[in-house]
Amino acid sequence: MPRPRLDRKGGSVGVAQASVVVFDIGRVLVQWRIANLYEKLIPDSARLDWFLSNVVTESWHAQHDAGRPFADMIAELVAEYPDERALIEAYAPRWLETVPAPVDGTADLVEALAAKGVPLYCITNFGVDAWGMFRPTFPVLDHFRDIVVSGHEKLIKPDPAIFHLAAQRFGHAPETMLFIDDNADNIATAKALGWHTHHFVDGAEALAQDLRGRGLI
């Protein structure tokens, strides 16, 4: 939790207010579903479920977020599932199809925060190859002063190291920053390190209420 500030005698003068907002991207600013691609390629629902549970899975994709190139991952997976080669090899060139749309309402909140001059940043689990494809498609990110991308840093949330790196890069103390993420483990790490947090599970309106309550919009 955010740590109380101390006066010159060491007494508590209350918890610092958040004046900086740090967003996650996937499932906060944009939707992400691997199934959105493979529903187009595998018409049989039982086979689709098997493929997404055993072959191209979110845990397999997490290697990319941690820094592995798509090419290495796909070659390795094809060797393990040679009969699925065509489907596996479709993943990298068609990856943007796993990002079907923005999350409703959150881009408007970014715009509102930017209009009030609130410093904006991101910490995102995103692989280098995927980031290169995605970043030009989402101009809302132009409002952010810096974005820590896990694949570039080879550090991945919820590792505390990526939060330490972000605080250093952004130049703001954790107790002045509000971190917004959909993942409970990431929120828990941020809280433990002294960040303000908003667990994004109830959509943009709940986030808007929190931001208004903090005087940020």
Accessible surface in RSA format (square Angstrom, percent):
REM  Atomic radii and reference values for relative SASA: ProtOr
REM  Chains: A
REM  Algorithm: Lee & Richards
REM  Probe-radius: 1.40
REM  Slices: 20
REM RES _ NUM      All-atoms   Total-Side   Main-Chain    Non-polar    All polar
REM                ABS   REL    ABS   REL    ABS   REL    ABS   REL    ABS   REL
RES MET A   1   158.23  81.9 139.15  92.1  19.08  45.4  97.94  83.3  60.29  79.9
RES PRO A   2    22.98  16.7  16.66  15.2   6.31  23.0  16.66  13.8   6.31  39.2
RES ARG A   3   130.51  54.8 127.70  65.1   2.81   6.7  62.52  85.4  67.99  41.2
RES PRO A   4    71.20  51.9  59.38  54.1  11.82  43.0  59.38  49.0  11.82  73.5
RES ARG A   5   121.73  51.1 115.87  59.1   5.86  14.0  48.89  66.8  72.84  44.1
RES LEU A   6   118.06  65.7  89.11  63.7  28.95  72.8  89.11  62.6  28.95  77.9
RES ASP A   7    63.58  44.5  49.30  49.1  14.29  33.8  28.35  66.7  35.24  35.1
RES ARG A   8   250.89 105.3 207.81 105.9  43.07 102.6  88.05 120.3 162.84  98.7
RES LYS A   9   200.97  98.0 162.59  99.8  38.38  91.4 114.54 103.1  86.43  92.1
RES GLY A  10    42.67  52.6   0.00   N/A  42.67  52.6  23.31  64.0  19.36  43.4
RES GLY A  11    31.24  38.5   0.00   N/A  31.24  38.5  30.53  83.8   0.71   1.6
RES SER A  12    76.96  65.0  44.20  59.0  32.76  75.5  34.30  73.0  42.66  59.8
RES VAL A  13    71.64  47.1  43.00  38.9  28.65  69.0  53.46  46.5  18.18  49.3
RES GLY A  14    34.28  42.3   0.00   N/A  34.28  42.3  31.66  86.9   2.62   5.9
RES VAL A  15    63.70  41.9  52.42  47.5  11.28  27.2  52.42  45.5  11.28  30.6
RES ALA A  16     7.97   7.3   6.77  10.5   1.20   2.7   7.97  11.2   0.00   0.0
RES GLN A  17   131.82  73.7 120.21  87.9  11.61  27.6  59.00 125.6  72.82  55.2
RES ALA A  18     6.75   6.2   0.02   0.0   6.73  15.3   0.02   0.0   6.73  17.8
RES SER A  19    61.95  52.4  56.67  75.6   5.29  12.2  42.78  91.1  19.18  26.9
RES VAL A  20     2.09   1.4   2.09   1.9   0.00   0.0   2.09   1.8   0.00   0.0
RES VAL A  21     0.00   0.0   0.00   0.0   0.00   0.0   0.00   0.0   0.00   0.0
RES VAL A  22     0.00   0.0   0.00   0.0   0.00   0.0   0.00   0.0   0.00   0.0
RES PHE A  23     0.00   0.0   0.00   0.0   0.00   0.0   0.00   0.0   0.00   0.0
RES ASP A  24     8.99   6.3   8.99   8.9   0.00   0.0   0.00   0.0   8.99   9.0
RES ILE A  25     0.00   0.0   0.00   0.0   0.00   0.0   0.00   0.0   0.00   0.0
RES GLY A  26    22.58  27.9   0.00   N/A  22.58  27.9  17.65  48.4   4.94  11.1
RES ARG A  27    89.66  37.6  81.70  41.6   7.96  19.0  34.31  46.9  55.34  33.5
RES VAL A  28     0.00   0.0   0.00   0.0   0.00   0.0   0.00   0.0   0.00   0.0
RES LEU A  29     0.49   0.3   0.18   0.1   0.32   0.8   0.21   0.2   0.28   0.7
RES VAL A  30     4.34   2.9   4.34   3.9   0.00   0.0   4.34   3.8   0.00   0.0
RES GLN A  31    67.48  37.7  65.70  48.0   1.78   4.2  21.46  45.7  46.01  34.9
RES TRP A  32    37.31  15.0  35.02  17.0   2.29   5.4  35.02  18.7   2.29   3.7
RES ARG A  33    99.71  41.9  97.21  49.6   2.50   6.0  48.63  66.5  51.08  31.0
RES ILE A  34     8.50   4.8   6.23   4.6   2.28   5.5   6.23   4.5   2.28   6.2
RES ALA A  35    17.11  15.7  15.53  24.0   1.58   3.6  15.53  21.9   1.58   4.2
RES ASN A  36    32.16  22.2  30.59  29.6   1.58   3.8   0.00   0.0  32.16  31.1
RES LEU A  37     0.00   0.0   0.00   0.0   0.00   0.0   0.00   0.0   0.00   0.0
RES TYR A  38     0.00   0.0   0.00   0.0   0.00   0.0   0.00   0.0   0.00   0.0
RES GLU A  39    81.82  47.0  63.12  47.8  18.70  44.5  24.52  47.4  57.30  46.8
RES LYS A  40   118.98  58.0  80.70  49.5  38.28  91.1  67.83  61.1  51.15  54.5
RES LEU A  41    53.63  29.9  30.59  21.9  23.04  57.9  33.94  23.8  19.69  53.0
RES ILE A  42     6.18   3.5   3.30   2.5   2.88   6.9   4.10   3.0   2.08   5.6
RES PRO A  43   132.87  96.8  98.42  89.7  34.45 125.2 106.15  87.6  26.72 166.1
RES ASP A  44    78.70  55.1  71.20  70.9   7.50  17.7  31.79  74.8  46.90  46.8
RES SER A  45    80.51  68.0  75.89 101.3   4.62  10.6  43.90  93.5  36.61  51.3
RES ALA A  46    71.34  65.6  59.50  91.8  11.84  26.9  65.36  92.0   5.98  15.9
RES ARG A  47    94.42  39.6  87.88  44.8   6.54  15.6  47.64  65.1  46.77  28.3
RES LEU A  48    20.39  11.4  20.39  14.6   0.00   0.0  20.39  14.3   0.00   0.0
RES ASP A  49    89.73  62.9  86.54  86.1   3.20   7.6  27.71  65.2  62.02  61.9
RES TRP A  50   104.34  41.9  97.83  47.4   6.51  15.3  82.79  44.1  21.55  35.0
RES PHE A  51     0.00   0.0   0.00   0.0   0.00   0.0   0.00   0.0   0.00   0.0
RES LEU A  52    40.71  22.7  29.89  21.4  10.82  27.2  30.15  21.2  10.56  28.4
RES SER A  53    82.38  69.6  52.62  70.2  29.76  68.6  30.82  65.6  51.56  72.2
RES ASN A  54    68.51  47.2  51.25  49.5  17.27  41.6   7.10  17.1  61.41  59.4
RES VAL A  55     1.99   1.3   0.00   0.0   1.99   4.8   0.00   0.0   1.99   5.4
RES VAL A  56     0.38   0.2   0.00   0.0   0.38   0.9   0.00   0.0   0.38   1.0
RES THR A  57    23.05  16.4  21.79  22.1   1.26   3.0  19.62  26.4   3.42   5.2
RES GLU A  58    83.47  47.9  74.50  56.4   8.98  21.4  34.14  66.0  49.33  40.3
RES SER A  59    90.75  76.7  71.19  95.0  19.57  45.1  54.70 116.5  36.06  50.5
RES TRP A  60    21.13   8.5  15.75   7.6   5.38  12.6  20.09  10.7   1.03   1.7
RES HIS A  61     7.57   4.1   7.57   5.3   0.00   0.0   1.77   1.8   5.80   6.7
RES ALA A  62    38.08  35.0  36.32  56.1   1.75   4.0  37.21  52.4   0.86   2.3
RES GLN A  63    52.38  29.3  46.79  34.2   5.58  13.3  31.55  67.2  20.83  15.8
RES HIS A  64     1.18   0.6   1.00   0.7   0.18   0.5   1.00   1.0   0.18   0.2
RES ASP A  65    17.76  12.4  17.76  17.7   0.00   0.0   0.00   0.0  17.76  17.7
RES ALA A  66    43.07  39.6  33.22  51.3   9.85  22.4  33.53  47.2   9.54  25.3
RES GLY A  67    15.49  19.1   0.00   N/A  15.49  19.1   4.14  11.4  11.35  25.4
RES ARG A  68    78.64  33.0  75.88  38.7   2.76   6.6  43.14  59.0  35.50  21.5
RES PRO A  69    62.98  45.9  59.04  53.8   3.94  14.3  62.98  52.0   0.00   0.0
RES PHE A  70     7.18   3.6   7.18   4.4   0.00   0.0   7.18   4.4   0.00   0.0
RES ALA A  71    74.24  68.3  59.04  91.1  15.21  34.6  67.55  95.1   6.69  17.7
RES ASP A  72    72.73  50.9  66.06  65.7   6.67  15.8  11.70  27.5  61.03  60.9
RES MET A  73     0.03   0.0   0.00   0.0   0.03   0.1   0.00   0.0   0.03   0.0
RES ILE A  74    16.90   9.6  16.90  12.6   0.00   0.0  16.90  12.2   0.00   0.0
RES ALA A  75    65.48  60.2  51.22  79.0  14.26  32.4  58.66  82.6   6.82  18.1
RES GLU A  76    95.89  55.1  86.56  65.5   9.34  22.2  41.62  80.5  54.28  44.3
RES LEU A  77    11.39   6.3  10.06   7.2   1.33   3.3  11.23   7.9   0.17   0.4
RES VAL A  78     8.14   5.4   8.08   7.3   0.07   0.2   8.08   7.0   0.07   0.2
RES ALA A  79    82.90  76.2  49.71  76.7  33.19  75.5  60.69  85.5  22.21  58.8
RES GLU A  80   115.45  66.3  87.19  66.0  28.26  67.3  38.68  74.8  76.77  62.7
RES TYR A  81    54.21  25.3  50.64  28.8   3.57   9.3  31.90  24.0  22.31  27.5
RES PRO A  82    84.04  61.3  73.57  67.1  10.48  38.1  73.68  60.8  10.36  64.4
RES ASP A  83   139.70  97.9 105.44 104.9  34.26  81.0  33.22  78.2 106.48 106.2
RES GLU A  84    17.08   9.8  15.55  11.8   1.53   3.6   3.14   6.1  13.93  11.4
RES ARG A  85   125.16  52.6 124.69  63.6   0.48   1.1  40.81  55.8  84.35  51.1
RES ALA A  86    83.16  76.5  66.32 102.4  16.83  38.3  72.25 101.7  10.91  28.9
RES LEU A  87    26.60  14.8  26.16  18.7   0.45   1.1  26.45  18.6   0.15   0.4
RES ILE A  88     0.00   0.0   0.00   0.0   0.00   0.0   0.00   0.0   0.00   0.0
RES GLU A  89    75.14  43.1  66.22  50.1   8.93  21.3  22.82  44.1  52.32  42.7
RES ALA A  90    17.50  16.1  12.06  18.6   5.44  12.4  17.50  24.6   0.00   0.0
RES TYR A  91     0.00   0.0   0.00   0.0   0.00   0.0   0.00   0.0   0.00   0.0
RES ALA A  92    21.82  20.1  20.74  32.0   1.08   2.5  21.05  29.6   0.77   2.0
RES PRO A  93   101.13  73.7  64.74  59.0  36.40 132.3  75.71  62.5  25.42 158.0
RES ARG A  94    81.97  34.4  78.38  40.0   3.59   8.5  33.73  46.1  48.24  29.2
RES TRP A  95     5.06   2.0   5.06   2.5   0.00   0.0   5.06   2.7   0.00   0.0
RES LEU A  96    65.79  36.6  59.74  42.7   6.05  15.2  60.08  42.2   5.71  15.4
RES GLU A  97    48.18  27.7  41.64  31.5   6.54  15.6  31.77  61.5  16.41  13.4
RES THR A  98     0.00   0.0   0.00   0.0   0.00   0.0   0.00   0.0   0.00   0.0
RES VAL A  99    23.48  15.5   9.24   8.4  14.25  34.3   9.24   8.0  14.25  38.6
RES PRO A 100    55.58  40.5  19.76  18.0  35.81 130.2  26.25  21.7  29.33 182.3
RES ALA A 101    38.62  35.5  31.90  49.2   6.71  15.3  38.62  54.4   0.00   0.0
RES PRO A 102    70.86  51.6  68.79  62.7   2.08   7.5  68.79  56.8   2.08  12.9
RES VAL A 103    24.88  16.4  22.26  20.2   2.62   6.3  23.37  20.3   1.51   4.1
RES ASP A 104   126.61  88.7 114.04 113.5  12.57  29.7  42.10  99.1  84.51  84.3
RES GLY A 105    32.23  39.7   0.00   N/A  32.23  39.7  18.46  50.7  13.76  30.8
RES THR A 106     0.00   0.0   0.00   0.0   0.00   0.0   0.00   0.0   0.00   0.0
RES ALA A 107    24.10  22.2  23.78  36.7   0.32   0.7  23.79  33.5   0.31   0.8
RES ASP A 108   102.83  72.0  96.85  96.4   5.98  14.1  27.26  64.2  75.56  75.4
RES LEU A 109    17.26   9.6  17.26  12.4   0.00   0.0  17.26  12.1   0.00   0.0
RES VAL A 110     0.00   0.0   0.00   0.0   0.00   0.0   0.00   0.0   0.00   0.0
RES GLU A 111    80.02  45.9  76.53  57.9   3.49   8.3  34.18  66.1  45.83  37.4
RES ALA A 112    38.41  35.3  28.92  44.6   9.50  21.6  37.09  52.2   1.32   3.5
RES LEU A 113     0.00   0.0   0.00   0.0   0.00   0.0   0.00   0.0   0.00   0.0
RES ALA A 114    29.55  27.2  10.86  16.8  18.70  42.5  14.02  19.7  15.53  41.1
RES ALA A 115    91.61  84.2  47.57  73.4  44.05 100.2  60.34  85.0  31.28  82.9
RES LYS A 116   122.69  59.9  88.14  54.1  34.55  82.3  66.58  59.9  56.11  59.8
RES GLY A 117    49.98  61.6   0.00   N/A  49.98  61.6  33.97  93.2  16.01  35.9
RES VAL A 118    17.97  11.8  10.68   9.7   7.29  17.6  12.94  11.2   5.03  13.6
RES PRO A 119    23.46  17.1  23.46  21.4   0.00   0.0  23.46  19.4   0.00   0.0
RES LEU A 120     1.66   0.9   1.04   0.7   0.62   1.6   1.04   0.7   0.62   1.7
RES TYR A 121    12.80   6.0  12.80   7.3   0.00   0.0   3.65   2.7   9.15  11.3
RES CYS A 122     0.00   0.0   0.00   0.0   0.00   0.0   0.00   0.0   0.00   0.0
RES ILE A 123     0.00   0.0   0.00   0.0   0.00   0.0   0.00   0.0   0.00   0.0
RES THR A 124     0.78   0.6   0.78   0.8   0.00   0.0   0.00   0.0   0.78   1.2
RES ASN A 125    41.92  28.9  26.63  25.7  15.29  36.8  10.81  26.0  31.11  30.1
RES PHE A 126    12.88   6.4  12.21   7.6   0.67   1.7  12.88   7.8   0.00   0.0
RES GLY A 127     0.14   0.2   0.00   N/A   0.14   0.2   0.00   0.0   0.14   0.3
RES VAL A 128    60.61  39.9  57.17  51.8   3.43   8.3  57.17  49.7   3.43   9.3
RES ASP A 129    54.90  38.5  44.84  44.6  10.06  23.8  19.01  44.7  35.89  35.8
RES ALA A 130     0.43   0.4   0.43   0.7   0.00   0.0   0.43   0.6   0.00   0.0
RES TRP A 131    27.56  11.1  27.56  13.3   0.00   0.0  11.40   6.1  16.16  26.2
RES GLY A 132    50.43  62.2   0.00   N/A  50.43  62.2  36.07  99.0  14.36  32.2
RES MET A 133    56.90  29.5  45.65  30.2  11.25  26.8  38.41  32.7  18.50  24.5
RES PHE A 134     3.21   1.6   3.21   2.0   0.00   0.0   3.21   1.9   0.00   0.0
RES ARG A 135    64.95  27.3  64.90  33.1   0.06   0.1  26.75  36.6  38.21  23.2
RES PRO A 136   103.75  75.6  68.00  62.0  35.75 129.9  77.87  64.3  25.88 160.8
RES THR A 137    75.94  54.0  46.06  46.7  29.88  71.2  49.30  66.2  26.64  40.3
RES PHE A 138    15.01   7.5  15.01   9.3   0.00   0.0  15.01   9.1   0.00   0.0
RES PRO A 139    90.44  65.9  83.31  75.9   7.12  25.9  86.23  71.2   4.21  26.1
RES VAL A 140    24.31  16.0  21.52  19.5   2.79   6.7  23.95  20.8   0.36   1.0
RES LEU A 141     1.68   0.9   0.00   0.0   1.68   4.2   0.00   0.0   1.68   4.5
RES ASP A 142   103.45  72.5  72.74  72.4  30.71  72.6  33.35  78.5  70.10  69.9
RES HIS A 143    70.47  38.5  52.52  36.5  17.96  45.9  37.57  38.7  32.90  38.3
RES PHE A 144    17.15   8.6   0.00   0.0  17.15  44.6   0.38   0.2  16.77  48.0
RES ARG A 145   153.61  64.5 113.96  58.1  39.64  94.4  46.09  63.0 107.52  65.2
RES ASP A 146    39.72  27.8  33.82  33.7   5.91  14.0  16.46  38.7  23.27  23.2
RES ILE A 147    27.45  15.6  15.69  11.7  11.75  28.3  15.69  11.3  11.75  31.9
RES VAL A 148     0.00   0.0   0.00   0.0   0.00   0.0   0.00   0.0   0.00   0.0
RES VAL A 149     7.11   4.7   5.97   5.4   1.14   2.7   5.97   5.2   1.14   3.1
RES SER A 150     0.00   0.0   0.00   0.0   0.00   0.0   0.00   0.0   0.00   0.0
RES GLY A 151     0.14   0.2   0.00   N/A   0.14   0.2   0.00   0.0   0.14   0.3
RES HIS A 152   103.33  56.5  76.19  53.0  27.14  69.4  49.92  51.4  53.42  62.2
RES GLU A 153    57.12  32.8  38.04  28.8  19.09  45.4   2.92   5.7  54.20  44.3
RES LYS A 154   142.45  69.5 121.01  74.2  21.44  51.1  86.35  77.7  56.10  59.8
RES LEU A 155    50.18  27.9  47.22  33.8   2.96   7.4  50.18  35.2   0.00   0.0
RES ILE A 156    49.46  28.1  48.79  36.4   0.66   1.6  48.79  35.1   0.66   1.8
RES LYS A 157     8.46   4.1   2.03   1.2   6.43  15.3   0.69   0.6   7.78   8.3
RES PRO A 158    57.33  41.8  55.31  50.4   2.03   7.4  55.40  45.7   1.93  12.0
RES ASP A 159    57.57  40.3  49.64  49.4   7.93  18.8  18.78  44.2  38.80  38.7
RES PRO A 160    63.55  46.3  63.55  57.9   0.00   0.0  63.55  52.5   0.00   0.0
RES ALA A 161    38.58  35.5  32.37  50.0   6.21  14.1  35.01  49.3   3.57   9.5
RES ILE A 162     0.00   0.0   0.00   0.0   0.00   0.0   0.00   0.0   0.00   0.0
RES PHE A 163     0.39   0.2   0.02   0.0   0.38   1.0   0.38   0.2   0.02   0.0
RES HIS A 164   108.37  59.2 100.81  70.1   7.56  19.3  67.45  69.5  40.92  47.6
RES LEU A 165    42.49  23.7  38.17  27.3   4.32  10.9  41.81  29.4   0.68   1.8
RES ALA A 166     0.00   0.0   0.00   0.0   0.00   0.0   0.00   0.0   0.00   0.0
RES ALA A 167    16.86  15.5  12.86  19.8   4.00   9.1  13.29  18.7   3.57   9.5
RES GLN A 168   145.74  81.5 120.41  88.0  25.33  60.3  46.28  98.5  99.46  75.4
RES ARG A 169    96.71  40.6  64.89  33.1  31.82  75.8  45.40  62.0  51.31  31.1
RES PHE A 170    11.82   5.9   0.00   0.0  11.82  30.8   0.80   0.5  11.02  31.5
RES GLY A 171    61.34  75.6   0.00   N/A  61.34  75.6  32.40  88.9  28.94  64.8
RES HIS A 172    53.53  29.3  43.79  30.4   9.74  24.9  33.83  34.9  19.70  22.9
RES ALA A 173    43.99  40.5  30.85  47.6  13.14  29.9  36.81  51.8   7.18  19.0
RES PRO A 174    31.08  22.7  31.08  28.3   0.00   0.0  31.08  25.7   0.00   0.0
RES GLU A 175    43.32  24.9  43.32  32.8   0.00   0.0   3.45   6.7  39.87  32.6
RES THR A 176    36.34  25.8  36.34  36.8   0.00   0.0  35.86  48.2   0.48   0.7
RES MET A 177     0.00   0.0   0.00   0.0   0.00   0.0   0.00   0.0   0.00   0.0
RES LEU A 178     0.00   0.0   0.00   0.0   0.00   0.0   0.00   0.0   0.00   0.0
RES PHE A 179     0.00   0.0   0.00   0.0   0.00   0.0   0.00   0.0   0.00   0.0
RES ILE A 180     0.00   0.0   0.00   0.0   0.00   0.0   0.00   0.0   0.00   0.0
RES ASP A 181     0.23   0.2   0.23   0.2   0.00   0.0   0.00   0.0   0.23   0.2
RES ASP A 182    41.66  29.2  30.40  30.3  11.26  26.6   8.30  19.5  33.37  33.3
RES ASN A 183    63.84  44.0  59.35  57.4   4.48  10.8   8.93  21.5  54.91  53.1
RES ALA A 184    60.29  55.4  51.02  78.7   9.27  21.1  51.74  72.9   8.55  22.7
RES ASP A 185    91.69  64.2  88.19  87.8   3.50   8.3  11.86  27.9  79.83  79.6
RES ASN A 186     7.51   5.2   7.51   7.3   0.00   0.0   0.00   0.0   7.51   7.3
RES ILE A 187    11.21   6.4  11.21   8.3   0.00   0.0  11.21   8.1   0.00   0.0
RES ALA A 188    58.75  54.0  49.70  76.7   9.05  20.6  53.75  75.7   5.00  13.2
RES THR A 189    21.73  15.5  16.46  16.7   5.27  12.6   7.48  10.1  14.25  21.5
RES ALA A 190     0.00   0.0   0.00   0.0   0.00   0.0   0.00   0.0   0.00   0.0
RES LYS A 191    94.85  46.3  94.85  58.2   0.00   0.0  39.10  35.2  55.75  59.4
RES ALA A 192    78.15  71.9  46.34  71.5  31.81  72.4  56.18  79.1  21.98  58.2
RES LEU A 193    34.47  19.2  30.83  22.1   3.64   9.1  32.30  22.7   2.17   5.8
RES GLY A 194     0.40   0.5   0.00   N/A   0.40   0.5   0.40   1.1   0.00   0.0
RES TRP A 195     1.77   0.7   1.63   0.8   0.14   0.3   0.00   0.0   1.77   2.9
RES HIS A 196    17.44   9.5  15.20  10.6   2.24   5.7  10.38  10.7   7.06   8.2
RES THR A 197    19.85  14.1   4.24   4.3  15.61  37.2   0.00   0.0  19.85  30.0
RES HIS A 198    24.15  13.2  20.27  14.1   3.88   9.9  17.18  17.7   6.98   8.1
RES HIS A 199    68.22  37.3  55.17  38.3  13.05  33.4  35.10  36.2  33.12  38.5
RES PHE A 200    14.05   7.0  10.23   6.3   3.82   9.9  10.24   6.2   3.81  10.9
RES VAL A 201    92.72  61.0  58.20  52.7  34.52  83.2  64.29  55.9  28.43  77.1
RES ASP A 202   110.28  77.2  82.14  81.8  28.14  66.5  24.97  58.8  85.31  85.1
RES GLY A 203    27.10  33.4   0.00   N/A  27.10  33.4  24.06  66.0   3.04   6.8
RES ALA A 204    16.53  15.2  12.01  18.5   4.52  10.3  12.09  17.0   4.44  11.8
RES GLU A 205   102.04  58.6  96.12  72.7   5.92  14.1  59.14 114.4  42.90  35.0
RES ALA A 206    30.26  27.8  23.99  37.0   6.27  14.3  25.58  36.0   4.68  12.4
RES LEU A 207     0.00   0.0   0.00   0.0   0.00   0.0   0.00   0.0   0.00   0.0
RES ALA A 208     6.12   5.6   6.12   9.4   0.00   0.0   6.12   8.6   0.00   0.0
RES GLN A 209   107.78  60.3  97.97  71.6   9.81  23.3  27.44  58.4  80.34  60.9
RES ASP A 210    35.59  24.9  25.51  25.4  10.08  23.8  18.56  43.7  17.03  17.0
RES LEU A 211     0.00   0.0   0.00   0.0   0.00   0.0   0.00   0.0   0.00   0.0
RES ARG A 212   121.01  50.8 105.60  53.8  15.42  36.7  51.21  70.0  69.80  42.3
RES GLY A 213    72.45  89.3   0.00   N/A  72.45  89.3  38.07 104.5  34.38  77.0
RES ARG A 214    71.49  30.0  49.87  25.4  21.62  51.5  20.19  27.6  51.29  31.1
RES GLY A 215    51.79  63.9   0.00   N/A  51.79  63.9  31.11  85.4  20.68  46.3
RES LEU A 216    10.53   5.9   9.52   6.8   1.01   2.5  10.52   7.4   0.02   0.0
RES ILE A 217    44.51  25.3  13.44  10.0  31.07  74.9  29.69  21.4  14.82  40.2
END  Absolute sums over single chains surface
CHAIN  1 A    10237.0       8007.2       2229.8       5770.0       4467.0
END  Absolute sums over all chains
TOTAL         10237.0       8007.2       2229.8       5770.0       4467.0
